[in-house]
Amino acid sequence: MALPYNNVVANQLGDQGKLVMVKSGAEWRYADRVWAKQSNSWREVERVYVKDSGTWREVGKYDIYRFRFDLNSDNGGSGAAYNYRMLNPSVNSSNDDLYTGSANTSSYWSLSTALTTVSPWNGSDPVIGIVYVNSKQRNLRIDTLPSGSRVVLHIYGNRRIMGKGGNGGNGSQSHSAGGNGGNGQTALYARGSGSGQVLLVNYGQIAGGGGGGGGGRGGQCVYNQNTQKSCMKGSQCPVTYQNFSQEQGGGGGGGAGYPGGQRGTGDPNGQNGSQNGGGSGGGNQSCNAQDGRNGGNFGQNGQTKSGTAGSAGSAGAAIDGVSNINKIVSGTITGPQIN
């Protein structure tokens, strides 16, 4: 049998205080299971103690779910497949308790949901393991975990966890301000987990969604119509009529994100946001109508213009729950980090 992860990860997780080490050949290895003989029968043990200077101390803890998840498929929030390796402490047999496979999520990837999907984990037992991100992920969640849990979140180079971009505001048909831009969404959520439970190894990027740009104010076109009307018997006199029409303001641009925010409608429409940046607002200055404003890049608010456009959408958080994260490798973090 083997652990779901290697010795380097075991050391990061602090498993050196929870697993017995044995020498196999010339190499020291962590033992994933320990058996003791009781009444001529071998049985697995949950805790291992040794007596040190007259005091018993714990050197092995085996009533813990240990796992490895590999997120290799892009997930924009509508679901994707992932692979797992799980060491299940509830299986008490002579068989190999390490099992592997793949599963699917129907929405954002959540650690607690994945654990309950692939194992009989009940939500109250501590868990220890690693999540490898080798893809693009939207709003990845490491939520509430029991006391004693510990998770390494490893993001490979050129891989990203992102929030969705905020939608651009629509241009107004009147002199009132255009529609407000939508807020960007959070990239990594770790608020529910305990302090220091998540160890971040980030060689990629964590980026909050950009806010949507405000829609532009509308304008009023005024034009004269020259014509004639009867002014005396048998005669036509020139006359000028003043006419009015409304001109719609430009639509706001969508914020950068995964996926990017939708453009706001207007005359003309704004541009959609993308993973490369926020979309531009639709430009319209005829008849005193105003441009839509640009959507924000990753981790930035959308643009606005006081009195002439809708309010800008706020940037989404790169990390919500940063106080629960111990940054081993910080990498690139773009956007607010809260809590």
Backbone as numpy.savetxt, mean C-alpha at the origin, in Angstrom:
# Nx Ny Nz CAx CAy CAz Cx Cy Cz
13.64 -32.36 8.02 12.80 -31.16 8.02 13.67 -29.91 8.02
13.03 -28.79 7.72 13.76 -27.52 7.65 12.83 -26.39 8.03
13.44 -25.28 8.42 12.66 -24.08 8.66 12.16 -23.51 7.34
11.14 -22.67 7.36 10.67 -22.06 6.12 11.64 -21.05 5.54
12.63 -20.61 6.34 13.56 -19.59 5.92 14.97 -19.99 6.33
15.97 -19.24 5.86 17.35 -19.60 6.13 17.84 -19.04 7.46
19.10 -19.34 7.80 19.66 -18.92 9.08 19.79 -17.41 9.20
20.05 -16.73 8.08 20.16 -15.27 8.11 18.85 -14.66 8.58
17.75 -15.14 8.00 16.43 -14.65 8.40 16.13 -15.04 9.84
16.50 -16.27 10.21 16.27 -16.71 11.59 16.96 -15.78 12.58
18.16 -15.34 12.23 18.88 -14.41 13.11 18.18 -13.05 13.15
17.70 -12.56 12.00 16.98 -11.29 11.98 15.73 -11.36 12.85
15.07 -12.49 12.83 13.83 -12.67 13.58 14.06 -12.90 15.07
15.32 -13.09 15.44 15.59 -13.37 16.84 15.30 -14.81 17.21
15.27 -15.69 16.21 15.00 -17.10 16.50 16.13 -17.77 17.27
17.30 -17.10 17.35 18.39 -17.70 18.10 18.01 -17.88 19.57
17.02 -17.13 20.04 16.55 -17.30 21.41 15.32 -18.19 21.52
14.87 -18.71 20.38 13.64 -19.51 20.39 13.80 -20.88 19.75
14.99 -21.15 19.21 15.23 -22.42 18.55 16.52 -23.05 19.06
16.51 -24.36 19.26 17.70 -25.11 19.63 18.57 -25.28 18.40
19.89 -25.18 18.57 20.80 -25.41 17.46 21.47 -26.77 17.63
21.63 -27.46 16.48 22.32 -28.76 16.47 23.40 -28.71 15.39
24.42 -29.54 15.57 25.50 -29.58 14.61 25.25 -30.71 13.63
25.15 -30.34 12.35 24.95 -31.32 11.29 26.18 -31.28 10.40
27.02 -32.34 10.47 28.31 -32.30 9.81 29.18 -31.27 10.49
29.65 -30.30 9.72 30.49 -29.24 10.30 29.69 -27.95 10.49
28.38 -28.01 10.26 27.57 -26.79 10.28 26.55 -26.83 11.41
26.45 -25.70 12.10 25.39 -25.55 13.10 24.11 -25.10 12.42
23.02 -25.79 12.75 21.72 -25.48 12.14 20.66 -25.35 13.23
19.65 -24.53 12.93 18.51 -24.45 13.83 17.64 -25.69 13.66
17.26 -26.27 14.77 16.36 -27.43 14.74 14.92 -26.94 14.68
14.19 -27.38 13.64 12.81 -26.92 13.52 11.87 -27.70 14.43
12.29 -28.85 14.92 11.51 -29.64 15.87 12.44 -30.31 16.87
11.92 -30.55 18.08 12.65 -31.29 19.10 11.72 -32.36 19.67
12.24 -33.57 19.78 11.48 -34.67 20.37 12.10 -35.11 21.70
11.27 -35.56 22.58 11.73 -36.12 23.85 11.04 -37.47 24.06
11.76 -38.38 24.71 11.20 -39.70 24.92 10.52 -39.75 26.28
9.26 -40.12 26.27 8.48 -40.20 27.51 7.72 -41.52 27.50
8.01 -42.35 28.53 7.34 -43.66 28.65 7.50 -44.46 27.37
8.75 -44.50 26.86 9.12 -45.27 25.67 8.47 -44.76 24.38
7.91 -43.56 24.41 7.32 -42.98 23.20 7.96 -41.62 22.92
8.29 -41.40 21.65 8.84 -40.10 21.25 7.69 -39.13 20.97
7.83 -37.94 21.49 6.81 -36.93 21.25 7.46 -35.56 21.08
6.81 -34.73 20.28 7.32 -33.39 20.07 7.12 -32.56 21.33
8.05 -31.64 21.55 7.94 -30.76 22.71 7.70 -29.32 22.23
6.98 -28.57 23.05 6.68 -27.19 22.70 7.71 -26.22 23.27
8.28 -26.54 24.44 9.28 -25.67 25.07 10.47 -26.52 25.51
11.67 -25.94 25.38 12.89 -26.62 25.81 13.60 -25.72 26.83
13.99 -26.32 27.97 14.67 -25.57 29.02 15.98 -26.28 29.36
16.98 -25.49 29.77 18.22 -26.04 30.30 18.49 -25.38 31.65
19.20 -26.09 32.48 19.52 -25.56 33.80 20.87 -24.88 33.74
20.88 -23.62 34.07 22.10 -22.81 33.99 22.34 -22.17 35.34
23.43 -22.64 36.01 23.79 -22.11 37.34 22.62 -22.21 38.30
21.96 -23.35 38.27 20.87 -23.60 39.20 19.54 -23.00 38.80
19.47 -22.34 37.63 18.23 -21.72 37.18 17.82 -22.27 35.82
16.57 -22.66 35.72 16.06 -23.14 34.44 15.76 -21.95 33.53
16.26 -22.02 32.30 15.95 -20.96 31.33 15.52 -21.59 30.01
14.66 -20.88 29.33 14.10 -21.37 28.07 15.10 -21.17 26.94
15.33 -22.23 26.16 16.25 -22.14 25.01 15.56 -22.52 23.71
14.35 -22.98 23.78 13.64 -23.37 22.56 12.14 -23.20 22.73
11.50 -22.60 21.72 10.06 -22.36 21.76 9.47 -22.84 20.44
8.61 -23.87 20.53 8.12 -24.53 19.31 6.60 -24.48 19.16
5.93 -23.69 19.97 4.48 -23.53 19.79 4.20 -22.23 19.04
4.97 -22.00 17.99 4.88 -20.77 17.19 4.72 -21.15 15.72
3.84 -20.45 15.03 3.74 -20.60 13.58 4.91 -19.87 12.94
5.67 -20.59 12.11 6.77 -19.99 11.38 6.46 -20.08 9.89
6.73 -18.99 9.16 6.24 -18.92 7.78 7.19 -18.16 6.88
6.99 -18.37 5.60 7.61 -17.57 4.55 6.55 -17.36 3.46
6.34 -16.11 3.07 5.44 -15.78 1.97 6.24 -15.09 0.88
6.02 -15.52 -0.36 6.67 -14.91 -1.52 5.59 -14.28 -2.40
5.63 -12.96 -2.50 4.66 -12.21 -3.30 5.32 -11.90 -4.64
5.16 -12.81 -5.58 5.83 -12.70 -6.88 4.94 -12.16 -7.98
3.64 -12.01 -7.72 2.70 -11.55 -8.74 2.21 -10.15 -8.40
2.16 -9.28 -9.41 1.67 -7.92 -9.20 0.23 -7.93 -8.70
-0.07 -7.06 -7.76 -1.42 -6.98 -7.18 -1.80 -5.51 -7.01
-2.66 -5.05 -7.91 -3.14 -3.68 -7.83 -4.37 -3.51 -6.98
-4.68 -4.52 -6.15 -5.83 -4.43 -5.27 -6.98 -5.34 -5.67
-6.84 -6.02 -6.81 -7.92 -6.92 -7.25 -7.56 -8.38 -7.06
-6.42 -8.65 -6.42 -6.06 -10.03 -6.10 -4.92 -10.55 -6.95
-4.20 -11.52 -6.40 -3.08 -12.15 -7.10 -2.67 -13.40 -6.33
-1.88 -14.24 -6.99 -1.38 -15.45 -6.35 -0.13 -15.15 -5.53
0.12 -15.99 -4.53 1.34 -15.91 -3.74 1.73 -17.31 -3.30
3.00 -17.50 -2.97 3.51 -18.79 -2.51 3.79 -18.75 -1.01
3.76 -19.92 -0.39 4.01 -19.97 1.05 4.78 -21.22 1.44
5.49 -21.10 2.55 6.13 -22.22 3.26 5.75 -22.05 4.73
5.16 -23.05 5.32 4.59 -22.91 6.65 5.02 -24.06 7.55
5.49 -23.72 8.74 5.78 -24.70 9.77 4.69 -24.59 10.82
3.88 -25.63 10.92 2.66 -25.59 11.72 2.90 -26.26 13.07
2.84 -25.53 14.17 3.11 -26.13 15.48 1.99 -27.03 15.99
0.81 -26.95 15.37 -0.31 -27.73 15.87 -0.28 -29.17 15.37
0.59 -29.45 14.40 0.71 -30.81 13.89 1.69 -31.57 14.77
1.25 -32.59 15.46 2.09 -33.35 16.38 2.20 -34.78 15.87
3.16 -35.00 15.00 3.32 -36.31 14.39 4.76 -36.50 14.00
5.08 -37.66 13.48 6.43 -37.93 13.00 6.61 -37.49 11.56
5.55 -36.94 10.96 5.64 -36.49 9.58 6.32 -35.11 9.51
6.67 -34.73 8.29 7.26 -33.42 8.08 6.18 -32.37 8.26
6.35 -31.50 9.23 5.34 -30.50 9.53 5.47 -29.25 8.65
6.51 -29.19 7.81 6.68 -28.08 6.90 5.91 -28.37 5.62
5.00 -27.47 5.27 4.26 -27.69 4.03 4.30 -26.44 3.19
4.21 -26.62 1.88 4.35 -25.53 0.93 3.18 -25.53 -0.04
3.00 -24.43 -0.74 1.94 -24.35 -1.73 1.76 -22.93 -2.21
0.66 -22.71 -2.91 0.31 -21.37 -3.39 -1.16 -21.12 -3.09
-1.51 -19.86 -3.00 -2.89 -19.46 -2.72 -3.15 -18.15 -3.44
-4.39 -17.71 -3.37 -4.79 -16.46 -4.03 -5.49 -15.55 -3.04
-5.26 -14.26 -3.19 -6.03 -13.27 -2.45 -6.95 -12.56 -3.43
-8.14 -12.19 -2.97 -9.11 -11.56 -3.86 -9.01 -10.03 -3.83
-8.17 -9.50 -2.95 -8.04 -8.05 -2.85 -6.61 -7.72 -2.46
-6.42 -6.74 -1.56 -5.08 -6.41 -1.09 -4.50 -7.58 -0.31
-3.14 -7.67 -0.31 -2.52 -8.76 0.43 -2.41 -8.37 1.90
-2.91 -9.24 2.77 -2.89 -9.04 4.21 -2.24 -10.25 4.86
-1.29 -10.02 5.77 -0.61 -11.14 6.42 -1.57 -11.99 7.22
-2.42 -11.38 8.05 -3.32 -12.18 8.88 -4.30 -12.98 8.01
-4.78 -12.40 6.93 -5.68 -13.14 6.03 -4.95 -14.30 5.38
-3.70 -14.07 4.95 -2.93 -15.14 4.33 -2.68 -16.28 5.32
-2.38 -15.96 6.58 -2.13 -17.01 7.58 -3.36 -17.86 7.82
-4.51 -17.23 7.92 -5.73 -18.00 8.15 -6.15 -18.78 6.90
-5.71 -18.32 5.74 -6.05 -19.02 4.49 -5.27 -20.30 4.33
-3.99 -20.30 4.68 -3.12 -21.44 4.37 -2.82 -22.31 5.59
-3.33 -21.95 6.77 -3.03 -22.73 7.98 -4.21 -22.63 8.95
-4.21 -23.47 9.99 -5.26 -23.37 11.00 -5.00 -22.31 12.07
-4.15 -21.33 11.76 -3.85 -20.26 12.71 -5.15 -19.60 13.15
-5.30 -19.42 14.48 -6.55 -18.89 15.03 -6.50 -17.42 15.38
-5.38 -16.76 15.09 -5.28 -15.35 15.36 -4.76 -15.00 16.74
-4.62 -15.99 17.62 -4.17 -15.70 18.98 -2.77 -16.24 19.27
-2.27 -17.15 18.45 -0.93 -17.69 18.64 0.10 -16.78 17.98
1.29 -16.63 18.59 2.32 -15.80 17.96 2.80 -16.40 16.65
3.24 -15.54 15.74 3.75 -15.96 14.44 5.11 -15.31 14.21
5.98 -16.03 13.52 7.31 -15.52 13.21 7.61 -15.90 11.77
8.08 -14.94 10.98 8.40 -15.29 9.60 8.78 -14.09 8.77
8.80 -14.31 7.45 9.26 -13.31 6.51 8.31 -13.21 5.33
8.14 -11.99 4.83 7.36 -11.72 3.63 8.30 -11.11 2.60
8.48 -11.81 1.48 9.32 -11.30 0.39 8.42 -10.63 -0.65
8.71 -9.38 -0.98 7.97 -8.66 -2.01 8.84 -8.58 -3.25
8.47 -9.37 -4.26 9.22 -9.42 -5.52 8.27 -9.05 -6.66
7.46 -8.00 -6.44 6.42 -7.61 -7.38 5.96 -6.20 -7.02
4.90 -5.75 -7.70 4.26 -4.49 -7.33 3.05 -4.80 -6.48
2.92 -4.12 -5.34 1.82 -4.36 -4.42 1.14 -3.04 -4.08
-0.18 -3.09 -3.97 -0.95 -1.92 -3.55 -1.50 -2.15 -2.14
-1.24 -1.20 -1.26 -1.81 -1.21 0.09 -1.58 -2.54 0.81
-0.32 -2.93 0.91 0.01 -4.16 1.63 -0.23 -3.95 3.12
-0.79 -4.98 3.77 -1.21 -4.82 5.16 -0.55 -5.88 6.06
0.11 -5.40 7.10 0.56 -6.27 8.19 -0.20 -5.77 9.42
-1.35 -6.37 9.64 -2.25 -5.85 10.67 -2.08 -6.59 11.98
-3.09 -6.58 12.80 -2.98 -7.00 14.19 -2.37 -8.40 14.33
-1.32 -8.50 15.15 -0.64 -9.76 15.42 -0.53 -9.96 16.93
-0.56 -11.20 17.38 -0.47 -11.46 18.82 0.90 -11.07 19.38
0.94 -10.87 20.68 2.19 -10.58 21.37 3.20 -11.70 21.13
4.45 -11.33 20.93 5.50 -12.31 20.67 5.73 -12.56 19.19
4.93 -11.96 18.33 5.09 -12.13 16.89 6.22 -11.25 16.38
6.75 -11.64 15.23 7.85 -10.88 14.62 7.87 -11.20 13.14
8.00 -10.16 12.30 7.91 -10.32 10.85 9.00 -9.50 10.17
9.73 -10.12 9.26 10.62 -9.39 8.37 9.86 -9.10 7.08
9.84 -7.84 6.68 9.27 -7.45 5.38 10.45 -7.08 4.48
10.71 -7.93 3.48 11.88 -7.77 2.61 11.38 -7.37 1.23
11.74 -6.16 0.79 11.36 -5.66 -0.53 12.58 -5.70 -1.43
12.49 -6.47 -2.50 13.61 -6.59 -3.42 13.85 -5.28 -4.18
15.04 -5.15 -4.75 15.37 -3.97 -5.54 14.45 -3.81 -6.74
14.12 -2.56 -7.05 13.24 -2.20 -8.17 11.82 -2.73 -8.00
11.44 -3.06 -6.79 10.06 -3.48 -6.50 9.44 -2.42 -5.60
8.12 -2.29 -5.67 7.47 -1.20 -4.95 6.17 -1.64 -4.29
5.93 -1.04 -3.14 4.62 -1.07 -2.50 4.06 0.35 -2.64
2.87 0.48 -3.22 2.34 1.79 -3.56 0.90 1.95 -3.11
0.49 3.19 -2.96 -0.91 3.51 -2.75 -1.54 3.97 -4.06
-2.84 3.88 -4.13 -3.57 4.37 -5.30 -3.52 5.89 -5.33
-3.47 6.47 -6.53 -3.51 7.91 -6.67 -4.91 8.46 -6.52
-5.03 9.68 -6.02 -6.32 10.33 -5.88 -6.85 10.80 -7.23
-8.17 10.79 -7.42 -8.79 11.24 -8.66 -8.74 12.76 -8.77
-8.65 13.27 -10.01 -8.70 14.70 -10.24 -10.12 15.23 -10.11
-10.25 16.49 -9.69 -11.56 17.12 -9.58 -12.10 17.54 -10.94
-13.42 17.58 -11.09 -14.04 17.98 -12.35 -14.04 19.51 -12.47
-13.92 20.00 -13.69 -14.02 21.42 -13.93 -15.44 21.91 -13.72
-15.56 23.13 -13.20 -16.88 23.71 -12.91 -17.49 24.30 -14.17
-18.83 24.29 -14.23 -19.55 24.90 -15.33 -19.88 26.38 -15.04
-19.55 26.83 -13.86 -19.94 28.17 -13.45 -18.75 28.89 -12.84
-19.01 30.05 -12.23 -17.95 30.84 -11.60 -17.51 30.24 -10.27
-18.22 29.26 -9.77 -17.79 28.63 -8.52 -16.56 27.76 -8.78
-15.85 27.44 -7.70 -14.63 26.64 -7.83 -14.96 25.26 -8.38
-13.99 24.66 -9.03 -14.15 23.32 -9.56 -14.20 22.27 -8.45
-14.34 21.02 -8.86 -14.42 19.92 -7.90 -13.10 19.67 -7.20
-13.18 19.11 -6.01 -11.98 18.82 -5.22 -11.27 17.57 -5.73
-9.96 17.58 -5.62 -9.19 16.38 -5.92 -9.32 15.34 -4.82
-9.25 14.08 -5.18 -9.34 12.99 -4.19 -8.00 12.75 -3.52
-8.04 12.16 -2.33 -6.83 11.86 -1.57 -6.15 10.60 -2.09
-4.82 10.60 -2.04 -4.07 9.38 -2.33 -4.22 8.37 -1.21
-3.93 7.12 -1.49 -4.10 6.05 -0.51 -2.76 5.60 0.07
-2.87 4.91 1.20 -1.69 4.40 1.93 -1.03 3.25 1.17
0.30 3.19 1.25 1.04 2.09 0.63 1.18 0.91 1.58
1.79 1.12 2.74 2.04 0.04 3.71 1.31 0.35 5.01
0.45 -0.57 5.44 -0.30 -0.40 6.68 0.25 -1.38 7.71
0.71 -0.85 8.85 1.24 -1.71 9.91 0.76 -1.22 11.27
-0.36 -0.52 11.30 -0.81 0.12 12.54 -1.23 -0.90 13.60
-1.84 -1.99 13.22 -2.38 -2.92 14.21 -1.34 -3.77 14.90
-0.15 -3.91 14.31 0.87 -4.76 14.91 1.56 -4.04 16.06
2.18 -4.82 16.95 2.81 -4.25 18.13 4.13 -3.55 17.80
4.60 -2.76 18.72 5.81 -1.97 18.52 7.01 -2.86 18.22
7.70 -2.55 17.11 8.91 -3.27 16.75 8.69 -4.65 16.19
7.43 -5.03 15.93 7.18 -6.37 15.43 7.58 -6.55 13.97
7.61 -5.47 13.21 7.93 -5.54 11.78 9.35 -5.03 11.55
10.18 -5.86 10.96 11.55 -5.50 10.61 11.59 -5.23 9.11
11.93 -4.01 8.72 11.89 -3.62 7.32 13.27 -3.74 6.69
13.35 -4.50 5.59 14.55 -4.59 4.77 14.11 -4.15 3.37
14.34 -2.88 3.07 13.76 -2.26 1.88 14.86 -1.88 0.88
14.97 -2.67 -0.19 15.88 -2.33 -1.28 15.11 -1.74 -2.46
13.80 -1.54 -2.29 12.96 -0.98 -3.33 12.39 0.36 -2.91
11.07 0.49 -3.01 10.42 1.76 -2.69 9.05 1.50 -2.06
8.74 2.32 -1.07 7.40 2.38 -0.48 6.89 3.79 -0.74
5.76 3.92 -1.46 5.33 5.24 -1.92 3.83 5.43 -1.75
3.46 6.49 -1.02 2.06 6.83 -0.89 1.51 7.41 -2.19
0.23 7.19 -2.45 -0.40 7.71 -3.65 -0.45 9.23 -3.65
-0.26 9.84 -4.82 -0.33 11.30 -4.93 -1.77 11.78 -4.88
-1.97 12.98 -4.37 -3.31 13.56 -4.33 -3.75 14.05 -5.70
-5.06 14.04 -5.95 -5.59 14.52 -7.21 -5.61 16.04 -7.27
-5.46 16.60 -8.47 -5.50 18.04 -8.65 -6.92 18.57 -8.65
-7.10 19.80 -8.18 -8.42 20.41 -8.16 -8.90 20.79 -9.55
-10.21 20.72 -9.79 -10.78 21.13 -11.06 -10.85 22.65 -11.17
-10.76 23.15 -12.39 -10.75 24.59 -12.62 -12.12 25.24 -12.55
-12.15 26.52 -12.22 -13.37 27.31 -12.20 -13.85 27.56 -13.63
-15.16 27.58 -13.81 -15.73 27.86 -15.12 -15.72 29.35 -15.43
-15.98 29.69 -16.68 -16.04 31.08 -17.11 -17.32 31.37 -17.87
-17.53 32.63 -18.14 -18.71 33.05 -18.90 -18.25 33.80 -20.15
-18.68 33.30 -21.30 -18.36 33.93 -22.55 -19.42 34.98 -22.88
-19.00 36.12 -23.35 -19.90 37.20 -23.75 -19.59 37.55 -25.21
-20.61 37.53 -26.03 -20.38 37.90 -27.43 -21.58 38.70 -27.95
-21.31 39.55 -28.93 -22.33 40.42 -29.50 -22.86 39.84 -30.80
-24.15 39.98 -30.96 -24.79 39.56 -32.20 -25.37 40.80 -32.88
-24.84 41.14 -34.06 -25.31 42.30 -34.82 -26.39 41.87 -35.81
-27.49 42.60 -35.80 -28.60 42.29 -36.69 -29.36 43.58 -36.99
-30.53 43.45 -37.58 -31.37 44.61 -37.88 -32.79 44.34 -37.42
-33.48 45.41 -37.17 -34.89 45.30 -36.86 -35.61 46.51 -37.44
-36.90 46.33 -37.56 -37.70 47.43 -38.11 -37.70 48.60 -37.13
-37.39 49.75 -37.63 -37.36 50.91 -36.75 -38.35 52.00 -37.18
-38.74 51.97 -38.42 -39.79 52.88 -38.89 -40.40 52.23 -40.12
-41.50 52.71 -40.51 -42.24 52.09 -41.60 -41.38 52.01 -42.85
-41.14 50.72 -43.24 -40.39 50.49 -44.46 -38.89 50.56 -44.31
-38.39 50.73 -43.07 -36.94 50.85 -42.87 -36.44 49.80 -41.87
-35.13 49.43 -41.99 -34.43 48.53 -41.07 -33.29 49.27 -40.41
-33.22 49.15 -39.10 -32.15 49.81 -38.34 -31.23 48.77 -37.73
-29.90 49.04 -37.67 -28.98 48.08 -37.04 -29.21 48.02 -35.52
-29.01 46.80 -34.95 -29.15 46.61 -33.52 -28.15 45.53 -33.08
-27.66 45.63 -31.88 -26.69 44.66 -31.32 -27.27 44.01 -30.06
-27.26 42.68 -30.03 -27.71 41.92 -28.85 -26.48 41.32 -28.17
-26.49 41.33 -26.88 -25.39 40.73 -26.11 -25.83 39.34 -25.64
-25.03 38.32 -25.94 -25.34 36.94 -25.57 -24.27 36.39 -24.61
-24.69 35.37 -23.87 -23.81 34.76 -22.86 -23.82 33.24 -23.01
-22.71 32.61 -22.70 -22.64 31.15 -22.62 -21.60 30.76 -21.57
-21.75 29.58 -21.02 -20.83 29.12 -19.98 -19.70 28.31 -20.58
-18.52 28.49 -20.05 -17.33 27.73 -20.46 -16.83 26.92 -19.27
-16.70 25.60 -19.44 -16.29 24.74 -18.32 -14.80 24.87 -18.06
-14.44 24.84 -16.79 -13.02 24.83 -16.43 -12.36 23.50 -16.75
-11.04 23.50 -16.75 -10.30 22.27 -17.03 -10.40 21.26 -15.91
-10.34 19.99 -16.26 -10.37 18.92 -15.25 -9.03 18.78 -14.56
-9.05 18.37 -13.30 -7.82 18.15 -12.56 -7.13 16.86 -12.95
-5.82 16.81 -12.82 -5.06 15.60 -13.12 -5.12 14.60 -11.97
-5.08 13.31 -12.31 -5.04 12.27 -11.30 -3.68 12.17 -10.64
-3.65 11.74 -9.38 -2.39 11.58 -8.67 -1.65 10.32 -9.08
-0.33 10.33 -8.91 0.49 9.15 -9.18 0.10 8.02 -8.24
0.14 6.80 -8.72 -0.21 5.67 -7.85 -0.31 4.38 -8.60
-0.70 3.36 -7.87 -0.90 2.03 -8.43 -2.29 1.54 -8.02
-3.30 1.76 -8.88 -3.22 2.47 -10.15 -3.23 3.97 -9.94
-2.91 4.71 -11.02 -2.96 6.16 -10.95 -4.38 6.65 -10.82
-4.54 7.86 -10.27 -5.86 8.44 -10.11 -6.49 8.78 -11.45
-7.81 8.72 -11.51 -8.53 9.03 -12.74 -8.54 10.54 -12.98
-8.54 10.92 -14.24 -8.59 12.34 -14.61 -9.94 12.94 -14.25
-9.94 14.23 -13.97 -11.19 14.96 -13.81 -11.71 15.40 -15.17
-13.03 15.43 -15.32 -13.62 15.87 -16.58 -13.66 17.39 -16.63
-13.59 17.94 -17.82 -13.62 19.38 -17.98 -13.46 19.73 -19.44
-13.14 21.00 -19.71 -12.92 21.46 -21.07 -11.58 22.19 -21.12
-10.49 21.39 -21.36 -10.47 19.95 -21.62 -10.34 19.13 -20.33
-10.40 17.78 -20.50 -10.21 16.88 -19.37 -8.77 16.95 -18.86
-8.58 16.58 -17.60 -7.24 16.39 -17.09 -6.66 15.07 -17.61
-5.47 14.73 -17.19 -4.82 13.48 -17.57 -4.82 12.53 -16.37
-4.90 11.24 -16.68 -4.82 10.23 -15.63 -3.43 10.23 -14.99
-3.38 9.94 -13.70 -2.10 9.70 -13.07 -1.57 8.33 -13.46
-0.30 8.08 -13.20 0.31 6.80 -13.55 1.36 6.44 -12.51
2.05 5.33 -12.74 3.13 4.94 -11.85 4.39 5.78 -12.10
4.36 6.62 -13.13 5.50 7.49 -13.43 5.33 8.90 -12.89
4.10 9.28 -12.53 3.88 10.62 -12.02 2.43 11.03 -12.08
2.15 12.20 -11.51 0.80 12.73 -11.54 0.43 13.24 -12.92
-0.89 13.23 -13.23 -1.37 13.71 -14.51 -1.51 15.22 -14.52
-1.37 15.82 -15.70 -1.51 17.26 -15.84 -2.98 17.66 -15.84
-3.28 18.85 -15.33 -4.62 19.38 -15.40 -4.94 19.87 -16.79
-6.23 19.86 -17.15 -6.65 20.35 -18.45 -6.52 21.86 -18.52
-5.85 22.39 -19.56 -5.60 23.82 -19.66 -6.70 24.54 -20.43
-7.38 25.50 -19.80 -8.43 26.27 -20.45 -8.49 27.65 -19.81
-8.16 28.67 -20.56 -8.21 30.05 -20.05 -9.10 30.93 -20.92
-9.91 30.31 -21.80 -10.83 31.11 -22.61 -12.01 31.56 -21.76
-12.50 32.76 -22.03 -13.67 33.32 -21.33 -13.47 33.34 -19.83
-12.21 33.48 -19.39 -11.85 33.53 -17.97 -12.06 32.21 -17.23
-12.28 31.13 -17.97 -12.26 29.81 -17.31 -10.83 29.50 -16.88
-10.68 28.62 -15.90 -9.37 28.35 -15.33 -8.90 26.93 -15.64
-7.61 26.77 -15.64 -7.01 25.45 -15.82 -7.38 24.52 -14.66
-7.47 23.22 -14.97 -7.42 22.23 -13.90 -6.00 22.14 -13.38
-5.85 21.71 -12.15 -4.51 21.67 -11.54 -3.91 20.28 -11.65
-2.61 20.19 -11.56 -1.89 18.93 -11.74 -2.09 18.00 -10.55
-2.11 16.71 -10.83 -2.10 15.72 -9.76 -0.71 15.60 -9.16
-0.65 15.21 -7.90 0.64 15.10 -7.21 1.40 13.86 -7.61
2.72 13.96 -7.57 3.56 12.77 -7.72 3.47 11.92 -6.47
4.14 10.77 -6.46 4.08 9.89 -5.29 4.42 10.66 -4.02
3.57 10.51 -3.02 3.83 11.12 -1.73 3.62 12.61 -1.69
2.99 13.20 -2.73 2.79 14.64 -2.76 1.31 14.98 -2.90
0.93 16.13 -2.35 -0.43 16.61 -2.52 -0.66 17.03 -3.97
-1.93 17.01 -4.39 -2.27 17.60 -5.68 -2.14 19.11 -5.62
-2.21 19.74 -6.78 -2.09 21.19 -6.84 -3.46 21.85 -6.77
-3.48 23.07 -6.32 -4.71 23.84 -6.27 -4.36 25.30 -6.53
-5.39 26.16 -6.63 -5.18 27.59 -6.78 -6.32 28.27 -6.05
-5.99 28.99 -5.04 -7.01 29.53 -4.14 -8.06 30.32 -4.90
-9.33 29.98 -4.69 -10.44 30.74 -5.23 -10.80 30.40 -6.65
-9.95 29.70 -7.37 -10.25 29.42 -8.78 -10.27 27.95 -9.11
-9.98 27.11 -8.17 -9.98 25.67 -8.43 -10.42 24.94 -7.18
-10.84 23.69 -7.36 -11.20 22.88 -6.21 -9.99 22.60 -5.34
-10.22 22.15 -4.13 -9.13 21.85 -3.20 -8.31 20.67 -3.72
-7.04 20.67 -3.39 -6.15 19.58 -3.78 -6.37 18.37 -2.89
-6.22 17.19 -3.46 -6.23 15.98 -2.66 -4.92 15.82 -1.91
-4.99 15.25 -0.72 -3.79 15.03 0.10 -3.05 13.78 -0.33
-1.75 13.77 -0.11 -0.94 12.58 -0.39 -1.29 11.45 0.56
-1.29 10.24 0.06 -1.46 9.08 0.92 -0.18 8.80 1.69
-0.31 8.15 2.83 0.86 7.82 3.65 1.69 6.73 2.98
3.00 6.89 3.01 3.86 5.80 2.59 3.74 4.65 3.60
3.78 5.00 4.90 3.64 4.00 5.97 2.66 4.53 7.00
1.65 3.76 7.30 0.73 4.06 8.39 1.00 3.04 9.49
1.65 3.50 10.56 2.05 2.61 11.64 3.57 2.50 11.74
4.27 3.59 11.41 5.73 3.53 11.36 6.34 3.25 12.73
5.63 3.57 13.82 6.17 3.30 15.15 6.27 1.81 15.43
5.60 0.99 14.63 5.66 -0.47 14.81 6.76 -1.10 13.96
7.53 -0.29 13.25 8.51 -0.81 12.29 9.92 -0.47 12.75
10.80 -1.48 12.69 12.23 -1.31 12.95 12.93 -1.39 11.60
13.50 -0.27 11.15 14.08 -0.20 9.81 15.52 -0.71 9.83
15.70 -1.92 9.32 17.05 -2.47 9.17 17.70 -1.86 7.93
16.97 -1.84 6.82 17.37 -1.14 5.60 16.18 -0.28 5.22
16.34 1.05 5.29 15.20 1.95 5.05 14.82 2.03 3.58
15.80 2.03 2.68 15.50 2.16 1.27 14.81 3.49 0.97
14.04 3.51 -0.10 13.34 4.72 -0.54 11.91 4.71 0.00
11.58 5.70 0.80 10.24 5.84 1.35 9.73 7.22 0.93
8.69 7.25 0.11 8.22 8.48 -0.50 6.83 8.81 0.02
6.72 9.87 0.80 5.43 10.26 1.33 5.41 10.27 2.85
4.32 10.71 3.44 4.22 10.81 4.89 4.37 9.45 5.58
4.96 9.48 6.77 5.05 8.31 7.66 4.38 8.69 8.96
3.28 8.03 9.27 2.46 8.45 10.41 2.41 7.35 11.47
2.06 7.78 12.71 1.94 6.91 13.87 3.26 6.19 14.16
